[in-house]
Amino acid sequence: MKVVTGKMSAEGRRVAIVVSRWNELVTKALLEGAIDELARYGGAPSHVIHVPGTWEIPVVVSALLASKEPPDAIVALGCILQGQTTHAQLLSADVGGALMTLQTESKKPISWGILTPDTLEQALDRSGAKHGNKGREAMGAVVEMMSVLDQLG
């Protein structure tokens, strides 16, 4: 039986971050957490790309994956606050589906650091306050997944 366990090292790896400017109070904290976590594992971002909103993240991820020197992994960061309509649910489902398709087709890890809270307070709690920093967690997941996928060949 082969047991695969991801190693937490980003040394020599190209990791890109695509981050939404919408709800920047939250996404700036997510970005800081992600960059800090990557440094913890010996890496630095190969790209940090700011986009207007979460809707624009998948097309940039697709372009990065198709580029001459694609990154080894990508972290997507954003914040979709729930409102009084179903817009947020539709947006998060479409973006999540697009990122999952890109991840499975490219065989490169794309980590979901996109918050979908009901309130700004919940978003702030998840971007560095009471419930940790989901940008940091998304980066940790992508670092581990690079190692797991390497071991699977």
C-alpha positions in Angstrom: 0.0 0.0 0.0 1.3 3.4 -1.0 0.7 6.2 1.6 0.9 9.7 0.3 1.4 12.6 2.7 2.0 16.1 1.5 5.1 17.9 2.5 4.8 21.5 3.6 7.5 23.2 1.4 7.2 25.8 -1.3 10.9 26.2 -2.0 11.5 26.5 -5.7 7.8 26.5 -6.5 5.9 29.0 -8.6 2.7 30.0 -6.8 0.4 32.7 -8.1 -2.2 34.6 -6.2 -5.3 36.1 -7.9 -7.1 38.5 -5.6 -10.3 40.5 -6.0 -10.4 44.2 -5.1 -14.1 44.0 -4.4 -14.5 44.0 -0.5 -10.9 45.1 -0.3 -11.0 45.5 3.4 -11.4 41.8 3.6 -9.4 40.7 0.5 -6.3 42.7 1.5 -6.2 40.8 4.8 -6.6 37.5 3.0 -3.7 38.4 0.6 -1.5 39.3 3.5 -2.3 36.0 5.2 -1.6 34.0 2.0 1.7 35.7 1.4 2.8 35.2 5.0 1.9 31.5 4.9 3.8 31.0 1.6 6.9 32.6 3.2 6.5 30.3 6.2 7.1 27.4 3.8 10.1 28.9 2.0 8.3 30.5 -1.0 7.3 33.8 -2.4 4.5 34.5 -4.9 5.5 34.3 -8.6 2.6 36.6 -9.4 0.0 38.6 -7.4 -2.7 39.7 -9.7 -5.4 42.0 -8.6 -8.8 41.8 -10.5 -11.9 43.9 -10.1 -14.1 41.2 -8.5 -14.5 37.5 -7.9 -16.2 37.1 -11.2 -13.0 37.9 -13.0 -10.8 35.4 -11.2 -11.4 32.3 -13.4 -10.4 34.0 -16.7 -7.1 35.2 -15.1 -6.5 31.7 -13.6 -7.1 30.2 -17.1 -4.7 32.7 -18.7 -2.0 31.9 -16.1 -2.4 28.2 -16.7 -2.0 28.7 -20.5 1.0 31.0 -20.1 4.5 30.3 -21.3 5.6 29.6 -17.7 2.5 28.5 -15.8 2.6 28.5 -12.0 2.8 25.2 -10.1 -0.3 26.3 -8.1 -2.7 29.2 -7.8 -4.6 30.6 -4.8 -7.9 32.5 -5.6 -8.9 35.1 -3.0 -12.1 37.0 -2.8 -15.2 37.9 -0.8 -18.7 37.5 -1.9 -21.1 39.0 0.7 -24.6 37.6 0.7 -27.3 40.1 -0.1 -31.0 40.1 -0.4 -31.1 38.3 -3.7 -29.6 35.0 -5.0 -26.8 36.9 -6.8 -24.1 35.8 -4.3 -25.1 32.1 -4.5 -25.1 32.2 -8.3 -21.8 34.0 -8.4 -20.0 31.7 -6.0 -21.4 28.6 -7.7 -20.2 29.8 -11.2 -16.8 30.8 -9.9 -16.4 27.6 -7.9 -17.4 25.5 -10.8 -15.0 27.3 -13.2 -12.1 27.0 -10.8 -12.8 23.3 -10.2 -12.9 22.6 -13.9 -9.6 24.5 -14.4 -8.0 22.6 -11.6 -9.0 19.1 -12.8 -8.2 19.8 -16.4 -4.8 21.4 -15.7 -3.9 18.9 -12.9 -2.6 22.0 -11.0 -3.9 22.8 -7.5 -6.1 25.9 -7.4 -7.1 26.8 -3.8 -10.4 28.4 -2.9 -9.8 31.3 -0.6 -13.1 33.0 -1.5 -15.3 33.8 1.4 -19.1 33.7 1.1 -20.2 35.1 4.4 -23.6 36.5 5.3 -22.2 39.7 6.8 -19.1 41.9 6.8 -18.5 41.0 10.4 -18.3 37.3 9.5 -16.0 38.2 6.6 -13.7 40.1 8.9 -13.7 37.2 11.4 -12.5 34.9 8.7 -9.9 37.2 7.3 -7.8 37.5 10.4 -10.0 38.0 13.4 -11.9 35.3 15.4 -11.8 32.5 12.9 -8.3 32.7 11.6 -7.3 33.8 8.1 -8.8 31.8 5.2 -6.2 33.2 2.8 -3.5 31.6 5.0 -5.5 28.4 5.1 -5.9 28.4 1.3 -2.2 28.8 0.8 -1.4 26.0 3.2 -3.7 23.7 1.3 -2.2 24.5 -2.1 1.4 24.0 -0.7 0.4 20.6 0.5 -1.4 19.7 -2.7 1.6 20.5 -4.8 3.5 17.8 -2.9 0.7 15.3 -3.0 0.3 15.7 -6.8 4.1 15.4 -7.3 4.1 12.1 -5.5 1.2 10.7 -7.6 3.3 11.3 -10.7 
